[in-house]
Amino acid sequence: MQTPSVLVVEDEPAQREILAYNLEAEGFRVQQADNGEEALLIVAEETPDLIVLDWMLPNVSGIEVCRRLKSRAETKAVPIIMLSARSEETDLVRGLETGADDYMVKPYSVAELMARVRTQLRRSRPATVGEALEYEDITLDPETHRVHRDGNLLKLGPTEFRLLTTFMEKPGRVWSREQLLDRVWGRDIYVDTRTVDVHVGRLRKALCAHGGDDPVRTVRGAGYALG
């Protein structure tokens, strides 16, 4: 399972370093940006699992960054926690209406922010914070790396386990081969898209080893989905 990645977008160096330090101590991979334009470029290259976003940024504001990311299909599901010195209720409402998933007023408790990061990840990628996943008669435990179907323990390789985790976090979502490569193998590794087909085939075989219908659906011209 890939370590969850968090993008910190904050123009105050001291604040940014404190956030990065604490997130890394919690076990997250951290990327940093000190302005909105840089943040958008980083997200275009590698979509993070969560974004901690300051409202007041030079050039492109945090509100505008949030609006742009939430308007795009490929990034609208990424949780965004907005940070701001603005404490008025109208500012809170504006931040949430723009698409922010949470809003914290400066000065804030770092411990509380870490808790909110985990809460958002639990909703968007539950396996990354140790939450067991269930889909119909399939259960997946990310901590023990065990998968059961209808009570039977399945034998999955590490790549098939990561594939199934991705599918079970978003049942019904269609994943393209390129998206699966990014999520399961990572952008730093070159793998041919046909490799995805091979591992999906292995996953299907493992899931049906004790009987039952194949739960992985091929969507012609688009990719794969669970259910």
C-alpha positions as CSV (number, residue, x, y, z in Angstrom):
1,M,0.0,0.0,0.0
2,Q,1.5,3.3,-1.0
3,T,2.1,5.8,1.8
4,P,-0.6,8.6,1.7
5,S,0.7,11.8,0.1
6,V,-0.2,15.3,1.4
7,L,0.5,18.6,-0.4
8,V,1.1,21.5,1.9
9,V,0.4,24.9,0.3
10,E,1.5,27.7,2.5
11,D,3.5,30.9,1.7
12,E,4.9,31.4,5.2
13,P,8.1,29.2,5.3
14,A,8.0,28.6,9.1
15,Q,4.4,27.5,9.0
16,R,5.0,25.3,6.0
17,E,8.0,23.6,7.7
18,I,6.1,23.0,10.9
19,L,3.2,21.4,8.9
20,A,5.6,19.3,6.8
21,Y,7.5,18.1,9.9
22,N,4.4,17.0,11.7
23,L,2.9,15.3,8.7
24,E,6.1,13.4,8.0
25,A,6.2,12.4,11.7
26,E,2.7,10.9,11.2
27,G,4.0,8.8,8.3
28,F,2.8,10.8,5.3
29,R,4.7,11.7,2.2
30,V,4.8,15.5,2.0
31,Q,5.1,17.8,-1.0
32,Q,5.3,21.6,-0.5
33,A,4.3,24.7,-2.5
34,D,4.6,28.3,-1.5
35,N,2.0,29.7,-4.0
36,G,-1.1,28.7,-5.8
37,E,0.4,28.3,-9.3
38,E,3.1,25.9,-8.0
39,A,0.4,23.9,-6.2
40,L,-1.6,23.5,-9.4
41,L,1.5,22.3,-11.3
42,I,2.3,19.8,-8.6
43,V,-1.2,18.4,-8.5
44,A,-1.2,18.1,-12.4
45,E,1.9,16.0,-12.1
46,E,0.9,13.8,-9.2
47,T,-2.5,14.0,-7.5
48,P,-2.0,13.9,-3.8
49,D,-4.3,12.1,-1.4
50,L,-5.0,15.3,0.6
51,I,-4.2,19.0,0.4
52,V,-3.6,21.4,3.3
53,L,-4.3,24.8,1.6
54,D,-3.7,28.3,3.0
55,W,-6.4,30.9,1.9
56,M,-4.0,33.9,1.5
57,L,-1.5,33.0,-1.2
58,P,0.4,35.3,-3.7
59,N,-0.9,35.4,-7.3
60,V,-3.5,32.6,-7.2
61,S,-5.4,32.6,-3.9
62,G,-6.2,29.4,-2.0
63,I,-9.9,29.9,-2.7
64,E,-9.2,30.0,-6.4
65,V,-6.9,26.9,-6.2
66,C,-9.7,25.1,-4.4
67,R,-12.3,26.2,-6.9
68,R,-10.2,25.0,-9.9
69,L,-9.4,21.6,-8.3
70,K,-13.0,20.9,-7.3
71,S,-14.2,21.8,-10.8
72,R,-12.0,19.1,-12.4
73,A,-13.2,15.5,-12.5
74,E,-9.8,14.1,-11.8
75,T,-9.2,16.2,-8.7
76,K,-12.6,16.9,-7.3
77,A,-12.5,14.0,-4.9
78,V,-9.2,15.1,-3.3
79,P,-9.9,16.3,0.3
80,I,-8.9,19.9,0.9
81,I,-8.4,21.4,4.4
82,M,-8.4,25.2,4.2
83,L,-6.3,27.2,6.6
84,S,-7.1,30.9,7.2
85,A,-6.7,33.8,9.6
86,R,-10.3,34.8,8.6
87,S,-12.6,33.7,11.4
88,E,-15.9,35.3,10.3
89,E,-18.7,33.0,9.6
90,T,-19.1,34.4,6.1
91,D,-15.5,33.4,5.3
92,L,-16.1,29.9,6.6
93,V,-19.2,29.5,4.5
94,R,-17.4,30.9,1.4
95,G,-14.5,28.4,1.9
96,L,-16.8,25.4,2.3
97,E,-19.1,26.5,-0.6
98,T,-16.0,26.7,-2.9
99,G,-15.5,23.0,-2.1
100,A,-13.2,22.8,0.9
101,D,-13.8,19.7,2.9
102,D,-12.7,21.3,6.2
103,Y,-11.7,24.7,7.4
104,M,-9.4,25.7,10.3
105,V,-8.8,29.2,11.6
106,K,-5.3,30.4,12.4
107,P,-3.8,30.0,15.0
108,Y,-4.7,26.4,15.1
109,S,-3.7,23.3,17.1
110,V,-1.3,21.1,15.0
111,A,-2.6,18.1,16.9
112,E,-6.1,18.9,15.9
113,L,-5.1,19.5,12.3
114,M,-3.4,16.0,12.2
115,A,-6.6,14.5,13.5
116,R,-8.6,16.2,10.8
117,V,-6.2,15.0,8.2
118,R,-6.7,11.4,9.3
119,T,-10.5,12.0,9.4
120,Q,-10.5,13.2,5.8
121,L,-8.3,10.3,4.6
122,R,-10.5,7.8,6.5
123,R,-13.4,9.0,4.3
124,S,-11.5,9.2,1.0
125,R,-8.9,6.4,1.3
126,P,-9.8,4.4,4.4
127,A,-7.2,1.7,3.8
128,T,-4.4,4.2,4.2
129,V,-5.3,4.8,7.9
130,G,-5.8,1.1,8.6
131,E,-9.6,0.8,8.1
132,A,-10.8,-2.6,6.9
133,L,-12.7,-2.6,3.6
134,E,-15.8,-4.6,2.7
135,Y,-17.5,-5.2,-0.6
136,E,-20.3,-7.8,-0.8
137,D,-18.6,-11.0,0.4
138,I,-15.1,-9.7,0.2
139,T,-13.2,-8.2,3.2
140,L,-9.7,-6.7,3.1
141,D,-7.6,-5.9,6.1
142,P,-4.8,-3.4,5.2
143,E,-3.0,-4.0,8.5
144,T,-2.7,-7.8,8.3
145,H,-2.7,-7.8,4.5
146,R,-5.3,-10.5,4.5
147,V,-8.3,-10.8,2.1
148,H,-11.3,-13.1,2.7
149,R,-14.1,-13.9,0.4
150,D,-17.1,-15.7,1.8
151,G,-14.9,-16.7,4.8
152,N,-12.1,-18.1,2.6
153,L,-8.6,-16.7,2.9
154,L,-7.4,-15.7,-0.5
155,K,-3.8,-15.8,-1.8
156,L,-2.9,-12.4,-3.3
157,G,0.5,-11.1,-4.4
158,P,1.4,-7.6,-3.2
159,T,0.5,-5.9,-6.5
160,E,-2.9,-7.7,-6.6
161,F,-3.5,-6.6,-3.0
162,R,-2.9,-3.0,-3.9
163,L,-5.1,-3.3,-7.0
164,L,-8.0,-4.7,-4.9
165,T,-7.5,-2.0,-2.2
166,T,-7.9,0.6,-4.9
167,F,-11.0,-1.0,-6.3
168,M,-12.6,-1.5,-2.9
169,E,-12.0,2.1,-1.8
170,K,-14.2,3.3,-4.7
171,P,-16.6,0.5,-5.7
172,G,-18.2,1.2,-9.0
173,R,-15.6,3.7,-10.1
174,V,-14.0,3.0,-13.4
175,W,-10.2,3.3,-13.3
176,S,-8.2,3.7,-16.5
177,R,-5.0,1.7,-16.9
178,E,-3.0,4.9,-16.5
179,Q,-4.8,5.8,-13.3
180,L,-4.1,2.3,-11.9
181,L,-0.5,2.6,-12.8
182,D,-0.2,5.8,-10.9
183,R,-2.1,4.5,-7.8
184,V,-0.7,1.0,-7.6
185,W,2.8,1.2,-9.1
186,G,3.6,4.9,-8.7
187,R,4.7,7.5,-11.2
188,D,8.4,6.9,-10.6
189,I,8.2,3.4,-12.1
190,Y,7.8,2.8,-15.8
191,V,5.4,-0.1,-16.4
192,D,3.7,-0.9,-19.6
193,T,-0.1,-0.5,-19.5
194,R,-0.5,-4.2,-20.6
195,T,1.0,-5.1,-17.2
196,V,-2.2,-3.8,-15.6
197,D,-4.2,-6.4,-17.6
198,V,-1.9,-9.2,-16.5
199,H,-2.3,-8.3,-12.8
200,V,-6.1,-7.7,-13.1
201,G,-6.2,-11.3,-14.6
202,R,-4.3,-12.6,-11.6
203,L,-6.6,-10.7,-9.2
204,R,-9.7,-12.2,-10.8
205,K,-8.3,-15.7,-10.6
206,A,-7.5,-15.2,-6.9
207,L,-11.0,-13.8,-6.2
208,C,-12.7,-16.7,-7.8
209,A,-10.4,-19.4,-6.4
210,H,-13.2,-20.7,-4.1
211,G,-16.1,-20.0,-6.5
212,G,-18.3,-17.0,-6.9
213,D,-18.8,-14.6,-9.7
214,D,-16.0,-12.4,-11.0
215,P,-16.6,-9.0,-9.3
216,V,-14.1,-7.1,-11.5
217,R,-15.8,-5.5,-14.5
218,T,-14.0,-4.6,-17.8
219,V,-15.3,-1.4,-19.3
220,R,-14.4,-1.4,-22.9
221,G,-12.2,1.5,-23.9
222,A,-12.1,2.9,-20.4
223,G,-10.6,0.4,-17.9
224,Y,-11.7,-1.6,-14.9
225,A,-14.2,-1.3,-12.0
226,L,-15.3,-3.3,-9.0
227,G,-19.0,-4.1,-9.5
